[in-house]
Structures are given as structure tokens and as C-alpha cells.
Amino acid sequence: QWYLDNPGTESWQKKGADIRLFDVWKQYNGNPAVIVAVVDGGINQEHPDLQDNLWTNPDEIPGNGMDDDGNGYVDDIHGYNFVDDNATLVPHRHGTHVAGTIGATNNNGTGISSIAGGDGTSGSGVRLMSCQILKSLISIGGEVASDPFIAAAIKYGADNGAVISQNSWTYVPGLPDLSQSGKAAIDYFIKYAGCDENGNQLDGSPMKGGIVLFASGNANTSDPRIAAPADYEKVVAVAAIEADYRKASYSNY
């Protein structure tokens, strides 16, 4: 996992071409008060490296067919499947991969290490909320999203305690109406995540307002029609580099 800490020991590496995670870990390696909404394919809830860090809706009773917390979603224990409009999360390789990068359990001898998966003690990592908007993988490079429930999925994260919205996908080019609804949802998340209905910071929330991240995309272009919504100035857009500091050949920029 050279991208966490690049030692520069291989011919194709340059020392330090990484995300400097070891420096971060000196102060912080996860916090269960931080809920990350993974807007993507469904997270595999049975994955041994993710089970300990799944978000659990504290006010919902599993499997009783009722909306116990009154948030408009029935039995949403670990998130919601917006594709099928039910709480049955369909495991998806991309969504599970993204969740693992964020919060796979660290120091457990299983799978990988993650950015904020804790220090190895139970429950020390961030919480992973699954907001499913994808069900089938179009290509190895990623997916494009085109459905009207995307805005609802982003808003769901803010309304249910998430303060980070992680989005590793791009819109289908040429759908301005979808982009408008998506931007409204992004604006809502940034303003209201971590807040109550009056806009005040919730007790126990690490932030007032939220952060929305988008992948820049994998088409080796700077054309904003290909990279939306990563081109929206209010989001944090993430591109990719190689292990020698060069831009990854596929990465948008």
C-alpha cells in the first residue's frame, strides 16, 4: 500500500509520493463520531474487515418493517438502497472497495489498512454509512451515475449524521437537470450536515456543516463536461498520482 507511505525502495517509486498518512496517524487514526456517507454501490456488510466500522442507525429497529425514527426510510440500519428504494443493501465491489479505503479495520491482520479505520481497538474507526446509488459495474475504471435518486442519497447522509460525503463517480455527461438537483444536494450537505433542523450543531457531532468529496474521473481529460460534479467549486475534487509523483495516466485533471 505505497500510497499510504511510499518508502521509495523500488525503481518505480519516489520516496514521499503518497498521502502522508503516517504523519496523520501520529495524531488521529479514526473516530466513531465521524460518520462517512459512502454514496456508491452497496457496502458488503459481511466483509470481515468492514463489519466493525459500519454505521448503525441508533433509532431504527431491524427488520420490523417500520420507520421507527421517522426519517422517511424503513429499516435503514446501515444505510439505504436508493436504487431499489428499500433497506436491502446489495454488496457491490466498487462501493465495498471505497469503504475499505476509508475505514477498513486497522491492525487486525485482515485485508488492508485504511485511512481512518482506527487503531485496532474495537470501535475506534470512523462509521461507514452505505448510500447505495449503483448496482452494476459498467467498467473497471468506475461508473457514471444518471438516476434522479442521487440527490436524495446525498441529502440522506446529512440528515442522518454524516459529516463527510464520499462520491467516487461522475454524472453522465449532458444531463443538466440532474446536475442542478445534485448541486442542490451538495449545497445542502455542506451547509446542514452535523446540524439539527434549525441549523445548530448537534451534540456529539464533530462538525457544523459537511465536506463533500468527488473523484475527478478516469478519462485523462480536463473537460468539465466529463468530470462533473468534481468541477463544482464547492466540492473537494480528488485526482490520482503515480508512485513517482507523476499524474496517473488515466486521471482527469
Disulfide bonds with the S-S distance in Angstrom:
none
